[in-house]
Amino acid sequence: MGQAICKKFVANGYFVIAGDTNAERLIDIAAELNRSRQNALAKSGDLRSKNYCEDLIDTAISLTGRLDALVNNAGIITRGTILETSDEDWEKTFDINLKAIFYTCRRAIAFMKENGGGSIVNISSTWGIYAGPSHAAYCASKAAVATFSKCLGRDHAGNGIRVNAVCPGEIDTPMLRSGFIHRGFDPDTAVAELSKSNPLGRLGEPENIADAVYFLSSDAARFIAGTTLEVAGAKAVY
């Protein structure tokens, strides 16, 4: 989804600072984004580091003098009930899925407040609104992201800063497929079967999330703030 989001913003004239823990993958993505001209900068690092989170924001500002949009998309999925969740699992999930967003949002809002506003979109999950089974840490962290985004949206709308959350449903990504592999299923077969359960007859694609994120960041959503947008093809969480 991060790749699709970067491509969407670049296609609409943005310069993107892209972050990822996988430096090699990130460099490849940046190279693709920069084929026609300099559209993106790759900045790899660990989102568990406060310094890295804040440096992502500072780099954007130092290079361009502005910060129009922040998208917090990176995250991990931790599977298991509470009895299957270790202390390390819990802490890592919240460090990456929530604490990193706290650091980037705080840095971004401080700048946006003094420089004409901006937009922030945080990626939560439908499982952050309607709890799914056997993902205690993941659901709790994504629920926190959804509520945190609403809080920021209400607190800073008066500063011209619109903060919202996108809540994807089942999206055909490596993260989704890794869950099938983890449970011993063939991912292609599992995706085909899962697609039948969605009212639209298919799983979501990363581009569907990118479109929603860009919409919320654009002037078309100028009166939308402090809310969550479900992108799930009308499928309920059971």
C-alpha positions, 0 to 999 in steps of 0.5 A: 500500500505504501508503494501505491500511495507514493505513486499516487502522490507523485502522479499528482505533483507531490515530492515524496519523502518515503520511509521504510525499514527495508533499505534495499526495497525502498531504494528500488521504489524511489528509483521507480518514482524518479524515472522521469524526474526527481520526485522522491527521496528514500530515507530508510530507518526504524520507526521504533526510533523517535529520532528517525520519525522526527527526521522524516518530517524535518527532511521534508521541510529542509528540502522543500520548505513545506509540508503539505501532507503526512501519511502514516502507512507503515505497520505490522500485524501481530497474530494471536490471542492475549495468551499467545502474545508476548511482552515483546510482541505487544511492545513492538506492535504499539511502538510501530503501529502507534508510537511512531505515529505519535512522533511523526504527527507531533512534529508535523502538526507543530510545523503545519500549525505555523505554516498554513495547515496541511493534511494527515492521514493515518492508516488504521484498519476495519479491525481497529473499529470492529475487533477481529478474532485472535489479533489482540495486539493488532486490533488494539493498536489499530483501534488506538490509531483510529481514536488518536486520529479523531482526537487530533482532527478535532484538536487541530481543525482550527489550525487548518490541519485536517487529520483523518484515518483510513480503515482498510478491509481485506487488501491483497498485499504481502501482509495478507498473504503471509497470514495464509502461509502462516496457517498453512494455506496456499495464498493464491487459492486462499485469496480467490476463496476470500474474494467470494466473501466480499459483496463486491466480489473481490479483495481490495487492491493497494491502489484502492487505499491510495485513492482514498488516502489521496482524496482525504489529503486533497482539496476535494476533502476540504470539509472532512476532518477527525473521521475514519473512512472504511475502505472494505467493499461493504464487507462486515468483520466477523 
